[in-house]
Amino acid sequence: MDVVVVVDSERISLAALLAALVACRTFPESRYHFAAPSGCPFWRQDALRGLAADLAIPLLEIPTPALQVEGRPYRILNKVQALAAFGARPALLTDSDLFFHRPLPAEYLTWRACPAAVPEHGQIELPWQRLYEACGLPQPQLRQLCGSGAASRPWFNAGLVAAPDAAALGRAWLEMAERVNHLEWVPRRFPYLDQIALPLAMASLAPQGTLTAASVLDGRLNQNLFHWQKDQSYVGNGIGLHHHGRLSLVQRYLPGLLPWAASVHPQARSIIDRYAAYEEAPSNG
């Protein structure tokens, strides 16, 4: 199973290497691919590229995003461009701060003829009917359960997306992002443009022309760790852990995982320690 991860900064590169190290132990069927824009720090870090080479991780150079969203550069577009450049092959796009602590069965994904993604933790109110109409798509009847338990219109976490044809989804996602970016009546385009455009792109590629239950992946593939949640021991029953850089919480709920990953490669302990240094103290908000 091909897993595509963007590595466009040192912190994100360290997180992606940690995910690949964990997968060596927990998900050996996965094949990680790193995508980095030309000129980003990853290409200048010999140690990081060397470890990627030791782990047999192919590197994909992608263009630096030119899109401006509400007057600001939109680096999140890197994930869209990574899919577009990967080719007409199935792929699983993940955020760098998500790793699999048990295998994801390939047959769970291979039967799907359409792109699919995991629900977001919380819902967001947007002018969805007008958005679908502006993109020439019927509004889906589907309602999904967010991680918070709320019933919501399709609203996905772009940190885990399955594509039967990576290039096709990347192109459609980029097209929808550029289209939505020009709709000034759409609020919160920064920073959510990628998430707003994702269900539109997925619907455009669905066989029925709309989102269905086949478009929604099980939330256990992307269980979030939050510093404000009291007890999150349930993450041990999941498959994918979206840790948001909180390695202290990973150590609390999955205490054996990081030492296990550290035994994969002589540099693994150094990667874990360097990444852990980025963890910020929890805020009060």
ROLUMZA-275476 format. One record per residue: x negated, y negated, z negated of N, C-alpha, C, O, CB in turn; residue in three letters. Coordinates in pm, whole numbers, padded with zeros to 5 digits, always signed. Glycine has a CB too. Layout:
// ROLUMZA-275476
XYZXYZXYZXYZXYZAla/...
// end
This chain:
// ROLUMZA-275476
-00085+00119+00000+00000+00000+00000-00089-00124+00000-00171-00142-00090+00096+00000-00123Met/-00073-00210+00100-00154-00331+00111-00097-00442+00025+00021-00476+00034-00163-00376+00258Asp/-00184-00500-00060-00146-00608-00151-00226-00731-00112-00349-00727-00111-00171-00568-00300Val/-00159-00841-00081-00223-00965-00038-00217-01067-00150-00110-01093-00206-00155-01020+00091Val/-00333-01125-00183-00342-01224-00291-00423-01343-00242-00527-01325-00179-00407-01162-00418Val/-00376-01463-00270-00449-01585-00236-00551-01615-00345-00520-01604-00463-00353-01705-00217Val/-00672-01653-00305-00779-01690-00400-00831-01828-00358-00929-01837-00284-00896-01583-00402Val/-00767-01934-00406-00801-02068-00359-00862-02158-00466-00872-02279-00446-00681-02133-00303Asp/-00901-02100-00579-00976-02175-00681-01053-02072-00763-01029-01951-00750-00880-02263-00772Ser/-01145-02118-00847-01221-02022-00927-01129-01948-01025-01138-01825-01037-01333-02094-01005Glu/-01042-02021-01093-00953-01956-01190-00867-01850-01122-00853-01739-01172-00863-02060-01260Arg/-00810-01885-01008-00723-01791-00937-00803-01674-00882-00753-01562-00877-00648-01862-00824Ile/-00927-01700-00839-01012-01592-00790-01043-01492-00902-01041-01371-00880-01142-01648-00731Ser/-01072-01544-01020-01099-01455-01134-00975-01372-01168-00986-01253-01197-01144-01538-01256Leu/-00857-01436-01164-00733-01362-01192-00710-01253-01090-00670-01142-01125-00614-01457-01194Ala/-00736-01282-00962-00716-01183-00857-00813-01067-00871-00776-00951-00851-00732-01247-00720Ala/-00937-01096-00906-01034-00988-00928-00993-00902-01047-01009-00780-01045-01175-01047-00951Leu/-00940-00965-01151-00891-00888-01265-00776-00797-01222-00771-00681-01262-00845-00982-01379Leu/-00684-00848-01140-00573-00766-01092-00624-00646-01012-00573-00535-01025-00478-00851-01006Ala/-00725-00670-00929-00781-00560-00850-00853-00459-00938-00846-00339-00913-00877-00614-00743Ala/-00923-00507-01041-00991-00417-01134-00889-00330-01210-00909-00210-01225-01077-00497-01235Leu/-00781-00392-01256-00676-00316-01324-00619-00211-01231-00596-00097-01271-00565-00410-01374Val/-00594-00250-01105-00533-00157-01008-00623-00038-00980-00573+00070-00947-00503-00230-00879Ala/-00754-00055-00992-00844+00059-00973-00810+00172-01070-00826+00290-01038-00991+00016-00993Cys/-00762+00136-01188-00725+00235-01289-00578+00274-01283-00543+00391-01301-00757+00182-01427Arg/-00491+00178-01258-00348+00202-01275-00273+00227-01145-00167+00289-01145-00286+00086-01345Thr/-00327+00178-01033-00253+00181-00907-00353+00207-00793-00367+00123-00704-00175+00047-00884Phe/-00421+00321-00795-00527+00347-00697-00478+00354-00553-00558+00346-00460-00597+00474-00730Pro/-00346+00370-00533-00293+00373-00396-00291+00234-00332-00271+00223-00211-00153+00431-00397Glu/-00310+00130-00412-00306-00006-00359-00437-00041-00288-00543+00010-00324-00278-00107-00471Ser/-00427-00128-00189-00544-00180-00116-00532-00333-00120-00450-00391-00050-00551-00125+00034Arg/-00614-00395-00202-00608-00540-00218-00678-00610-00102-00780-00564-00052-00670-00582-00352Tyr/-00619-00723-00061-00677-00811+00040-00672-00953-00018-00569-00996-00068-00599-00802+00178His/-00785-01024-00010-00790-01162-00060-00786-01259+00058-00855-01239+00158-00917-01186-00145Phe/-00704-01363+00046-00694-01467+00148-00737-01600+00086-00688-01639-00020-00550-01476+00205Ala/-00829-01669+00153-00882-01795+00100-00892-01898+00211-00940-01867+00321-01019-01774+00034Ala/-00849-02022+00184-00866-02128+00285-01014-02159+00306-01094-02147+00213-00790-02256+00242Pro/-01049-02197+00425-01187-02235+00453-01226-02353+00365-01149-02449+00350-01206-02269+00604Ser/-01345-02346+00308-01395-02455+00224-01357-02447+00078-01400-02532+00000-01348-02582+00278Gly/-01276-02348+00039-01237-02340-00102-01351-02278-00183-01440-02216-00125-01105-02256-00119Cys/-01350-02293-00318-01462-02248-00401-01497-02100-00385-01612-02061-00405-01433-02276-00544Pro/-01399-02016-00351-01427-01872-00344-01540-01842-00247-01624-01756-00274-01301-01796-00301Phe/-01545-01913-00133-01647-01885-00032-01787-01927-00079-01886-01883-00021-01613-01957+00098Trp/-01796-02009-00183-01925-02055-00234-01970-01977-00356-02080-02000-00407-01919-02203-00267Arg/-01888-01886-00405-01920-01809-00526-01971-01671-00485-01893-01579-00463-01794-01797-00619Gln/-02103-01659-00477-02161-01532-00431-02123-01416-00523-02099-01305-00477-02313-01544-00423Asp/-02118-01442-00655-02087-01334-00749-01945-01283-00728-01921-01162-00733-02105-01382-00894Ala/-01850-01376-00704-01712-01334-00683-01697-01257-00553-01632-01153-00549-01619-01456-00683Leu/-01759-01308-00447-01750-01238-00319-01823-01104-00325-01782-01007-00261-01808-01324-00206Arg/-01931-01099-00402-02004-00974-00416-01922-00867-00486-01922-00751-00445-02132-00996-00492Gly/-01851-00907-00591-01766-00810-00661-01652-00765-00570-01615-00648-00569-01710-00870-00791Leu/-01594-00859-00494-01489-00822-00399-01542-00720-00299-01472-00625-00264-01435-00946-00325Ala/-01665-00739-00253-01725-00643-00159-01745-00508-00226-01720-00404-00164-01860-00697-00106Ala/-01791-00508-00352-01810-00382-00423-01679-00306-00439-01678-00183-00439-01872-00408-00561Asp/-01568-00380-00453-01437-00317-00468-01370-00290-00333-01254-00248-00327-01346-00405-00553Leu/-01444-00315-00223-01396-00291-00087-01270-00372-00057-01176-00322+00004-01367-00142-00065Ala/-01269-00498-00101-01155-00587-00078-01183-00670+00047-01276-00751+00046-01129-00680-00201Ile/-01107-00652+00154-01127-00736+00272-01093-00882+00243-01004-00911+00163-01041-00685+00389Pro/-01165-00973+00308-01144-01115+00290-01086-01174+00418-01133-01146+00528-01275-01187+00252Leu/-00983-01256+00401-00914-01317+00513-00923-01469+00499-00877-01525+00400-00765-01271+00520Leu/-00983-01535+00597-00992-01680+00594-00868-01740+00660-00831-01702+00771-01121-01730+00666Glu/-00805-01832+00590-00681-01894+00639-00702-02046+00649-00793-02100+00585-00561-01861+00545Ile/-00620-02114+00728-00634-02260+00739-00599-02331+00608-00517-02283+00530-00546-02314+00852Pro/-00662-02444+00587-00625-02528+00474-00489-02593+00503-00473-02652+00610-00734-02637+00446Thr/-00392-02583+00412-00259-02638+00441-00262-02788+00468-00328-02864+00397-00165-02609+00326Pro/-00190-02828+00571-00181-02971+00605-00051-03032+00557-00034-03154+00563-00194-02990+00756Ala/+00042-02950+00509+00175-02999+00472+00170-03089+00349+00104-03056+00250+00270-02881+00447Leu/+00239-03202+00357+00258-03291+00243+00403-03280+00198+00495-03288+00280+00221-03439+00280Gln/+00424-03262+00069+00559-03252+00014+00577-03366-00085+00505-03375-00185+00583-03112-00054Val/+00673-03450-00057+00699-03569-00139+00570-03647-00162+00544-03697-00272+00762-03528-00273Glu/+00489-03657-00057+00367-03737-00061+00247-03669-00123+00144-03734-00143+00393-03860-00133Gly/+00257-03541-00155+00146-03470-00219+00107-03347-00138+00193-03283-00077+00183-03430-00363Arg/-00023-03313-00137-00065-03190-00068+00003-03069-00131+00022-03064-00253-00220-03174-00073Pro/+00039-02974-00048+00115-02859-00097+00032-02732-00083+00041-02659+00016+00250-02844-00022Tyr/-00051-02707-00185-00143-02593-00181-00070-02459-00188-00123-02358-00143-00243-02603-00297Arg/+00051-02458-00244+00125-02333-00257+00151-02270-00121+00178-02150-00111+00258-02358-00331Ile/+00143-02351-00016+00166-02298+00119+00061-02194+00157+00079-02121+00254+00166-02412+00221Leu/-00048-02186+00082-00150-02085+00113-00093-01944+00117-00133-01864+00201-00262-02091+00010Asn/+00001-01913+00027+00056-01777+00025+00136-01748+00151+00136-01635+00201+00144-01757-00098Lys/+00204-01850+00203+00281-01834+00327+00185-01808+00443+00208-01720+00526+00368-01959+00354Val/+00077-01886+00448-00020-01872+00556-00097-01740+00544-00139-01685+00645-00118-01990+00556Gln/-00113-01691+00424-00180-01561+00407-00097-01450+00471-00151-01363+00540-00203-01531+00257Ala/+00034-01452+00448+00119-01352+00512+00117-01366+00664+00108-01267+00736+00263-01363+00460Leu/+00126-01489+00711+00129-01512+00856+00002-01461+00922+00007-01415+01036+00147-01660+00886Ala/-00111-01468+00853-00239-01427+00911-00268-01278+00892-00361-01226+00953-00350-01506+00850Ala/-00189-01210+00809-00222-01071+00776-00196-00975+00892-00265-00875+00906-00142-01026+00656Phe/-00098-01007+00973-00067-00919+01086+00069-00855+01071+00135-00867+00968-00173-00811+01099Gly/+00111-00786+01177+00244-00725+01181+00244-00590+01112+00275-00487+01171+00292-00709+01327Ala/+00208-00593+00984+00200-00472+00902+00277-00494+00772+00293-00608+00729+00052-00433+00872Arg/+00323-00387+00710+00386-00405+00578+00284-00456+00477+00168-00417+00481+00449-00272+00528Pro/+00328-00541+00387+00240-00594+00284+00322-00637+00164+00441-00668+00175+00157-00712+00337Ala/+00257-00637+00050+00314-00686-00074+00235-00809-00114+00116-00799-00146+00312-00576-00188Leu/+00299-00925-00112+00234-01049-00153+00255-01067-00303+00368-01061-00351+00291-01171-00075Leu/+00145-01088-00376+00158-01111-00520+00078-01234-00561-00020-01270-00496+00111-00987-00599Thr/+00121-01296-00669+00040-01400-00731-00084-01337-00794-00085-01218-00826+00122-01479-00837Asp/-00186-01418-00810-00311-01365-00867-00294-01322-01012-00364-01232-01058-00421-01470-00857Ser/-00202-01386-01084-00185-01356-01227-00078-01249-01250-00011-01249-01354-00149-01482-01303Asp/-00064-01160-01156+00025-01046-01169-00055-00919-01145-00122-00907-01042+00147-01055-01070Leu/-00049-00827-01238-00112-00698-01211-00016-00584-01242+00082-00601-01314-00242-00682-01292Phe/-00049-00469-01187+00036-00351-01202-00026-00262-01309-00139-00216-01295+00051-00275-01067Phe/+00049-00238-01415-00004-00150-01519+00048-00007-01506+00024+00076-01593+00030-00205-01656His/+00120+00019-01398+00148+00156-01356+00177+00151-01206+00205+00044-01153+00270+00219-01436Arg/+00169+00265-01137+00185+00263-00991+00325+00222-00948+00424+00251-01016+00153+00400-00933Pro/+00332+00154-00836+00458+00121-00771+00483+00224-00662+00407+00228-00565+00457-00026-00712Leu/+00586+00309-00674+00608+00414-00574+00632+00354-00435+00718+00268-00418+00728+00501-00613Pro/+00555+00400-00338+00564+00344-00203+00704+00360-00145+00751+00273-00072+00462+00411-00111Ala/+00770+00472-00177+00901+00496-00117+01007+00397-00166+01113+00385-00106+00946+00638-00149Glu/+00977+00325-00275+01070+00223-00321+01078+00107-00222+01180+00039-00212+01029+00172-00460Tyr/+00969+00084-00148+00963-00026-00054+00983+00016+00091+01042-00059+00169+00833-00097-00067Leu/+00934+00134+00128+00925+00168+00271+01060+00186+00338+01069+00176+00461+00844+00293+00287Thr/+01166+00212+00264+01296+00231+00327+01361+00099+00366+01458+00098+00441+01388+00308+00235Trp/+01309-00013+00315+01373-00143+00337+01337-00197+00476+01219-00202+00513+01332-00244+00228Arg/+01438-00237+00550+01416-00293+00684+01409-00445+00681+01401-00509+00786+01527-00249+00778Ala/+01413-00504+00562+01414-00650+00549+01319-00692+00438+01288-00612+00350+01558-00703+00522Cys/+01272-00816+00440+01191-00865+00328+01271-00862+00198+01394-00873+00199+01141-01007+00357Pro/+01199-00847+00088+01264-00843-00043+01173-00910-00146+01051-00915-00129+01296-00695-00084Ala/+01234-00961-00252+01157-01030-00355+01225-01007-00490+01339-00962-00498+01145-01181-00324Ala/+01151-01041-00596+01205-01024-00731+01282-01149-00774+01246-01259-00733+01091-00995-00831Val/+01387-01133-00854+01459-01251-00905+01370-01339-00991+01278-01290-01058+01583-01208-00984Pro/+01397-01468-00989+01327-01561-01078+01380-01542-01220+01486-01483-01242+01347-01709-01030Glu/+01302-01593-01317+01345-01577-01456+01471-01659-01485+01565-01609-01546+01233-01619-01552His/+01473-01785-01441+01589-01872-01462+01647-01917-01331+01582-01905-01227+01551-01992-01547Gly/+01768-01969-01335+01832-02014-01212+01810-02163-01191+01766-02234-01282+01983-01982-01215Gln/+01842-02210-01072+01826-02351-01039+01946-02391-00953+01990-02315-00868+01690-02378-00965Ile/+01997-02510-00976+02111-02559-00899+02061-02642-00781+01993-02743-00800+02208-02642-00989Glu/+02094-02598-00662+02057-02667-00539+02178-02668-00445+02269-02588-00463+01934-02598-00471Leu/+02180-02756-00347+02292-02757-00250+02278-02643-00150+02252-02665-00032+02297-02892-00175Pro/+02297-02520-00199+02268-02402-00118+02357-02394+00005+02308-02361+00114+02284-02275-00201Trp/+02485-02422-00008+02572-02412+00109+02525-02505+00220+02520-02465+00337+02718-02444+00071Gln/+02492-02625+00185+02443-02721+00285+02308-02677+00343+02281-02696+00461+02432-02861+00223Arg/+02224-02617+00258+02094-02570+00304+02110-02458+00407+02047-02461+00513+02011-02521+00185Leu/+02193-02359+00376+02212-02249+00471+02273-02301+00602+02235-02258+00710+02303-02139+00409Tyr/+02367-02392+00591+02428-02449+00712+02323-02524+00795+02323-02514+00917+02543-02544+00675Glu/+02236-02600+00728+02134-02676+00800+02036-02585+00873+01975-02625+00973+02058-02766+00703Ala/+02021-02462+00823+01929-02366+00885+02002-02268+00977+01941-02173+01026+01853-02289+00777Cys/+02131-02292+00999+02207-02207+01090+02232-02067+01038+02239-01972+01116+02137-02197+01220Gly/+02246-02054+00907+02263-01924+00843+02391-01922+00761+02429-02024+00703+02142-01890+00755Leu/+02459-01806+00754+02574-01796+00664+02527-01789+00519+02424-01729+00488+02659-01672+00698Pro/+02603-01851+00431+02567-01845+00291+02594-01704+00239+02704-01652+00257+02646-01950+00209Gln/+02497-01642+00174+02518-01505+00126+02620-01498+00014+02632-01590-00067+02386-01446+00079Pro/+02692-01388+00010+02787-01363-00099+02718-01303-00220+02775-01295-00329+02899-01271-00053Gln/+02595-01259-00201+02519-01190-00304+02501-01275-00429+02475-01395-00421+02384-01148-00250Leu/+02516-01213-00545+02475-01270-00672+02376-01174-00736+02393-01052-00731+02598-01297-00765Arg/+02274-01231-00797+02171-01148-00859+02161-01182-01007+02211-01286-01051+02033-01167-00788Gln/+02096-01095-01082+02068-01124-01222+01928-01179-01235+01831-01114-01196+02085-00997-01309Leu/+01917-01300-01289+01785-01356-01318+01726-01286-01440+01795-01214-01512+01795-01508-01340Cys/+01598-01309-01462+01533-01250-01579+01596-01294-01710+01592-01222-01809+01388-01284-01581Gly/+01655-01414-01710+01722-01465-01830+01856-01400-01856+01914-01417-01964+01740-01614-01819Ser/+01907-01324-01758+02037-01262-01769+02147-01339-01701+02261-01292-01697+02071-01245-01912Gly/+02118-01456-01646+02219-01537-01577+02246-01481-01438+02155-01435-01369+02174-01684-01568Ala/+02374-01485-01397+02409-01449-01260+02385-01571-01172+02426-01682-01206+02558-01401-01249Ala/+02318-01550-01060+02272-01662-00980+02283-01630-00831+02281-01514-00791+02128-01698-01015Ser/+02296-01736-00750+02274-01720-00608+02130-01675-00588+02047-01693-00677+02303-01854-00531Arg/+02099-01616-00473+01963-01564-00453+01856-01671-00477+01848-01770-00404+01949-01508-00313Pro/+01777-01650-00578+01669-01742-00618+01554-01656-00666+01561-01595-00773+01717-01844-00730Trp/+01448-01652-00586+01344-01553-00606+01217-01613-00664+01188-01731-00646+01313-01484-00476Phe/+01143-01528-00734+01007-01561-00774+00915-01526-00658+00907-01410-00617+00965-01485-00906Asn/+00847-01626-00604+00761-01603-00488+00630-01537-00526+00539-01528-00443+00734-01733-00416Ala/+00619-01492-00651+00498-01425-00695+00493-01278-00661+00390-01213-00682+00483-01442-00841Gly/+00604-01223-00610+00603-01084-00565+00707-01069-00454+00828-01071-00477+00633-00985-00684Leu/+00656-01054-00333+00741-01048-00214+00695-00930-00129+00577-00915-00100+00734-01181-00132Val/+00790-00846-00089+00761-00732-00002+00804-00764+00140+00917-00808+00163+00831-00603-00053Ala/+00713-00743+00236+00742-00775+00375+00717-00653+00463+00604-00605+00469+00655-00894+00422Ala/+00820-00601+00531+00796-00492+00627+00703-00535+00740+00629-00453+00794+00928-00444+00686Pro/+00707-00664+00776+00618-00723+00876+00568-00854+00817+00640-00954+00817+00692-00745+01015Asp/+00444-00853+00767+00392-00969+00695+00388-01092+00784+00428-01201+00741+00252-00939+00642Ala/+00341-01077+00908+00328-01192+00996+00465-01254+01028+00478-01376+01032+00258-01152+01126Ala/+00565-01169+01050+00699-01220+01082+00755-01301+00966+00812-01408+00986+00794-01105+01118Ala/+00739-01249+00843+00789-01324+00728+00708-01452+00709+00765-01556+00678+00783-01239+00600Leu/+00577-01446+00726+00496-01565+00712+00538-01674+00809+00547-01791+00771+00350-01532+00732Gly/+00563-01637+00934+00606-01737+01033+00743-01795+00998+00763-01916+01004+00610-01673+01174Arg/+00838-01708+00962+00972-01755+00928+00970-01841+00802+01041-01941+00794+01068-01637+00908Ala/+00889-01804+00705+00879-01878+00579+00820-02017+00605+00867-02117+00550+00791-01800+00476Trp/+00716-02022+00690+00656-02151+00724+00756-02239+00799+00765-02359+00772+00529-02130+00808Leu/+00829-02180+00891+00929-02256+00968+01035-02315+00876+01071-02432+00888+00995-02167+01074Glu/+01085-02234+00783+01188-02283+00692+01132-02387+00595+01201-02483+00560+01248-02166+00614Met/+01008-02369+00551+00948-02467+00460+00934-02602+00529+00963-02706+00470+00810-02419+00411Ala/+00890-02601+00654+00877-02727+00728+01013-02791+00752+01027-02914+00747+00804-02704+00861Glu/+01114-02708+00779+01249-02761+00804+01306-02823+00676+01359-02934+00679+01343-02649+00856Arg/+01296-02751+00565+01350-02801+00438+01275-02926+00393+01334-03016+00334+01344-02692+00329Val/+01146-02931+00419+01066-03045+00376+01114-03176+00438+01091-03283+00383+00920-03023+00410Asn/+01179-03167+00553+01230-03287+00619+01371-03324+00573+01424-03427+00614+01229-03267+00770His/+01431-03243+00488+01567-03271+00440+01557-03347+00308+01545-03287+00201+01649-03139+00422Leu/+01562-03476+00316+01539-03559+00197+01647-03544+00092+01627-03582-00024+01529-03704+00237Glu/+01763-03488+00130+01869-03469+00032+01848-03343-00054+01927-03316-00145+02003-03462+00102Trp/+01743-03266-00024+01713-03147-00105+01625-03191-00222+01513-03238-00200+01642-03035-00019Val/+01672-03176-00345+01592-03219-00461+01483-03116-00493+01490-03001-00452+01682-03241-00584Pro/+01384-03161-00567+01282-03075-00628+01202-02995-00523+01159-02883-00549+01347-02979-00726Arg/+01184-03055-00406+01101-02987-00305+00959-02970-00357+00893-02871-00324+01101-03066-00173Arg/+00912-03064-00435+00786-03045-00506+00818-03017-00652+00879-03102-00716+00691-03169-00490Phe/+00780-02903-00706+00689-02804-00648+00757-02680-00589+00689-02581-00562+00592-02761-00751Pro/+00890-02684-00569+00963-02560-00542+00989-02533-00394+01071-02447-00362+01093-02563-00613Tyr/+00922-02602-00302+00952-02584-00161+00937-02439-00118+01021-02389-00042+00862-02672-00078Leu/+00834-02371-00164+00814-02231-00121+00929-02143-00166+00974-02056-00092+00682-02176-00175Asp/+00978-02166-00289+01088-02084-00340+01221-02120-00275+01306-02033-00256+01099-02100-00490Gln/+01239-02247-00241+01362-02287-00174+01367-02227-00034+01472-02181+00011+01373-02441-00166Ile/+01253-02227+00035+01248-02176+00172+01250-02024+00180+01289-01969+00282+01124-02228+00241Ala/+01208-01956+00072+01195-01810+00078+01327-01738+00108+01329-01659+00202+01139-01760-00051Leu/+01436-01761+00034+01560-01688+00067+01612-01721+00207+01675-01637+00271+01667-01720-00035Pro/+01586-01842+00253+01628-01879+00389+01550-01798+00492+01607-01748+00589+01608-02031+00413Leu/+01419-01785+00471+01336-01707+00563+01375-01559+00558+01384-01493+00662+01187-01723+00529Ala/+01398-01509+00438+01437-01368+00424+01569-01340+00494+01584-01239+00561+01446-01329+00276Met/+01665-01431+00477+01796-01413+00541+01783-01414+00693+01852-01339+00761+01893-01523+00496Ala/+01695-01500+00746+01680-01509+00891+01625-01381+00952+01644-01356+01071+01589-01624+00927Ser/+01557-01299+00870+01498-01174+00919+01579-01051+00880+01547-00940+00924+01358-01161+00866Leu/+01682-01067+00798+01761-00952+00754+01845-00899+00871+01895-00977+00951+01853-00992+00636Ala/+01859-00767+00880+01937-00710+00992+02078-00765+01002+02129-00781+01113+01943-00561+00979Pro/+02141-00794+00889+02278-00846+00890+02282-00998+00902+02390-01057+00908+02350-00803+00764Gln/+02164-01063+00905+02159-01208+00913+02191-01277+00783+02211-01398+00780+02252-01255+01016Gly/+02196-01200+00674+02223-01258+00543+02158-01171+00437+02120-01057+00464+02376-01272+00518Thr/+02145-01224+00317+02083-01150+00208+02182-01049+00150+02300-01078+00134+02033-01245+00099Leu/+02129-00930+00119+02209-00824+00058+02132-00765-00060+02024-00812-00094+02245-00714+00162Thr/+02189-00663-00120+02120-00598-00233+01982-00546-00194+01894-00537-00278+02205-00484-00288Ala/+01963-00511-00066+01833-00463-00020+01727-00571-00023+01608-00542-00014+01844-00408+00120Ala/+01768-00698-00036+01675-00810-00040+01619-00834-00180+01527-00915-00197+01744-00936+00009Ser/+01672-00765-00280+01637-00792-00419+01559-00675-00477+01606-00561-00476+01763-00819-00504Val/+01439-00703-00527+01356-00601-00592+01386-00597-00742+01431-00694-00801+01206-00630-00568Leu/+01360-00482-00801+01382-00462-00943+01293-00556-01024+01174-00570-00995+01355-00315-00983Asp/+01351-00621-01125+01276-00714-01207+01161-00651-01283+01073-00723-01330+01367-00779-01303Gly/+01160-00520-01298+01049-00454-01369+00918-00463-01293+00812-00436-01349+01083-00309-01395Arg/+00925-00501-01166+00803-00519-01089+00732-00650-01124+00617-00670-01087+00834-00516-00940Leu/+00801-00739-01195+00747-00872-01220+00795-00922-01356+00871-01019-01364+00790-00970-01107Asn/+00751-00857-01461+00794-00897-01595+00702-01007-01647+00580-00991-01651+00795-00777-01692Gln/+00763-01119-01687+00687-01235-01731+00647-01224-01877+00722-01173-01960+00766-01362-01708Asn/+00527-01274-01907+00485-01293-02045+00490-01442-02075+00426-01522-02007+00341-01235-02070Leu/+00568-01480-02178+00582-01620-02215+00529-01640-02357+00552-01557-02445+00729-01666-02205Phe/+00457-01750-02378+00401-01773-02511+00508-01804-02614+00486-01786-02734+00300-01887-02507His/+00626-01851-02568+00731-01890-02662+00825-01776-02700+00908-01792-02789+00812-02003-02604Trp/+00813-01662-02633+00902-01548-02663+00849-01471-02783+00730-01442-02791+00915-01454-02539Gln/+00937-01437-02876+00893-01375-03002+00840-01234-02983+00728-01204-03023+01007-01373-03101Lys/+00920-01148-02922+00880-01008-02906+00897-00969-02760+01008-00972-02706+00965-00914-02999Asp/+00788-00932-02696+00792-00894-02555+00736-00753-02535+00678-00723-02430+00714-00995-02471Gln/+00753-00669-02633+00702-00533-02624+00767-00455-02511+00715-00351-02468+00722-00459-02755Ser/+00883-00503-02460+00951-00437-02349+00866-00433-02224+00891-00351-02136+01082-00505-02320Tyr/+00764-00520-02212+00684-00523-02089+00610-00390-02067+00572-00358-01955+00583-00638-02092Val/+00590-00315-02175+00525-00186-02161+00604-00087-02079+00549+00012-02031+00498-00127-02296Gly/+00736-00113-02062+00821-00024-01982+00829-00067-01836+00896-00002-01756+00960-00019-02042Asn/+00762-00176-01801+00769-00226-01665+00662-00168-01574+00596-00070-01609+00757-00375-01665Gly/+00647-00230-01458+00546-00188-01359+00449-00301-01331+00327-00280-01331+00614-00144-01228Ile/+00502-00422-01308+00417-00538-01283+00428-00637-01397+00537-00662-01448+00454-00604-01151Gly/+00313-00694-01437+00309-00788-01548+00260-00923-01496+00147-00936-01450+00216-00736-01663Leu/+00348-01024-01503+00313-01160-01462+00271-01234-01588+00355-01284-01663+00435-01234-01389His/+00140-01240-01611+00091-01282-01743+00063-01432-01753+00041-01481-01864-00034-01206-01776His/+00064-01505-01642+00045-01651-01642-00082-01693-01716-00087-01798-01779+00165-01719-01706His/-00185-01608-01706-00313-01641-01768-00321-01620-01916-00421-01656-01978-00346-01780-01740Gly/-00219-01562-01975-00217-01540-02120-00278-01404-02155-00206-01311-02190-00072-01550-02175Arg/-00410-01394-02144-00473-01265-02172-00460-01226-02318-00463-01107-02351-00620-01268-02133Leu/-00445-01324-02407-00425-01290-02548-00294-01212-02565-00286-01123-02651-00423-01418-02636Ser/-00192-01244-02484-00066-01169-02492-00079-01033-02425-00018-00936-02470+00047-01249-02427Leu/-00158-01025-02319-00184-00895-02257-00250-00802-02361-00213-00686-02372-00276-00910-02132Val/-00346-00855-02434-00414-00774-02535-00320-00734-02649-00337-00629-02710-00534-00850-02591Gln/-00221-00819-02677-00127-00786-02785-00033-00671-02744-00010-00579-02822-00044-00910-02822Arg/+00021-00680-02621+00125-00585-02582+00072-00463-02506+00135-00358-02506+00227-00655-02498Tyr/-00044-00477-02441-00105-00364-02369-00252-00359-02411-00340-00387-02329-00091-00379-02213Leu/-00281-00323-02536-00415-00341-02592-00525-00260-02524-00642-00299-02529-00413-00308-02735Pro/-00491-00150-02463-00596-00069-02402-00627-00103-02258-00722-00051-02201-00558+00072-02409Gly/-00547-00193-02198-00555-00213-02054-00683-00286-02012-00752-00240-01921-00435-00291-02006Leu/-00716-00397-02076-00833-00474-02036-00963-00399-02062-01051-00402-01976-00835-00607-02108Leu/-00981-00331-02176-01102-00249-02192-01113-00140-02085-01223-00108-02040-01103-00186-02330Pro/-01000-00084-02047-00999+00018-01941-01046-00043-01809-01127+00016-01738-00858+00079-01926Trp/-00993-00162-01777-01034-00229-01653-01181-00269-01659-01249-00268-01557-00947-00353-01627Ala/-01231-00305-01778-01370-00348-01792-01468-00237-01760-01585-00264-01731-01394-00398-01932Ala/-01424-00112-01766-01513+00001-01739-01526+00033-01590-01601+00123-01552-01464+00125-01811Ser/-01453-00041-01504-01454-00011-01361-01586-00051-01297-01636+00021-01210-01339-00083-01291Val/-01644-00165-01339-01760-00222-01271-01847-00293-01374-01795-00347-01471-01716-00320-01158His/-01981-00293-01355-02068-00360-01453-02036-00508-01475-02061-00560-01583-02211-00348-01410Pro/-01980-00578-01374-01947-00719-01388-01806-00744-01440-01766-00858-01461-01965-00789-01256Gln/-01730-00638-01460-01588-00655-01495-01571-00729-01627-01485-00816-01638-01519-00519-01502Ala/-01652-00697-01728-01639-00764-01857-01663-00913-01844-01595-00994-01908-01735-00703-01958Arg/-01762-00949-01762-01791-01091-01740-01674-01162-01673-01641-01274-01710-01917-01107-01656Ser/-01610-01097-01575-01494-01155-01507-01381-01179-01606-01318-01285-01605-01446-01063-01392Ile/-01355-01080-01692-01247-01093-01791-01277-01209-01887-01189-01289-01918-01229-00961-01870Ile/-01402-01218-01934-01438-01324-02029-01429-01462-01964-01382-01557-02026-01580-01300-02083Asp/-01475-01473-01840-01469-01603-01770-01323-01644-01748-01289-01762-01763-01543-01596-01633Arg/-01238-01550-01714-01098-01583-01692-01029-01618-01824-00947-01709-01828-01025-01466-01623Tyr/-01061-01546-01930-00999-01572-02061-01030-01713-02108-00951-01772-02181-01048-01470-02165Ala/-01145-01768-02067-01182-01903-02111-01088-02010-02055-01083-02121-02107-01325-01934-02068Ala/-01013-01976-01950-00918-02071-01893-00788-02079-01971-00709-02171-01952-00888-02033-01750Tyr/-00765-01983-02059-00637-01981-02129-00623-02102-02217-00711-02133-02296-00622-01853-02212Glu/-00511-02170-02204-00485-02289-02283-00407-02252-02408-00334-02153-02410-00408-02395-02201Glu/-00423-02332-02512-00344-02310-02632-00196-02337-02600-00166-02432-02527-00392-02403-02749Ala/-00104-02256-02650+00039-02277-02622+00082-02417-02664+00043-02467-02770+00125-02172-02694Pro/+00163-02479-02580+00218-02611-02613+00342-02595-02701+00392-02483-02719+00253-02691-02483Ser/+00391-02704-02754+00511-02699-02836+00639-02705-02754+00749-02683-02804+00509-02812-02935Asn/+00621-02735-02621+00739-02748-02537+00784-02620-02477+00883-02617-02404+00714-02845-02431Gly/
// end
